[in-house]
Amino acid sequence: QLQAGQALGLRIEGHPIAVFRVGDELHATDSLCTHAFVPLEDGVLLGHEIECPVHQARFDVRTGACTAFPARRPLRVFEIQQ
């Protein structure tokens, strides 16, 4: 069980996925930053944004949108069924 503000890295069918808990919400995205290709679950979750631990690119965990450079490509997001 994830606590609010925490992230967890998983592999589902060989694909790296990151799961984030923001308040009562769970969100799932690709695990790897589209710029540095490092696990985002090792980054800092700031509200609905995850910050990459290497170059501080940011992504919205709800939509996958890139919200801060140097990343330019969005993350894929995945539906979570609870």
Steps between C-alpha positions, in 0.01 A plus 500: 500500500630839401469796730412845362801650323670166438589318179562136414675345201353183349551279197184393325551257214862618485411869476625739774208687658496760778201531731447821696263582786383861513256535789242226446578469127723242332667576166717280278747609232802370317774465756784645294555871446473583129817710525745314728340151496530460877224372731261780591388319814842601638409867446307747713121513481385862523121502500399349165850539352786255517847652473775292340786435743768573237423820308182619675266455204140486624191315388133516600419150629133543403561570131866416437557854368851640527480806727871593531800461273739346406245227418287572195302179445207400724469178694243235421234473769311187597157451654493355849206281593435483870 
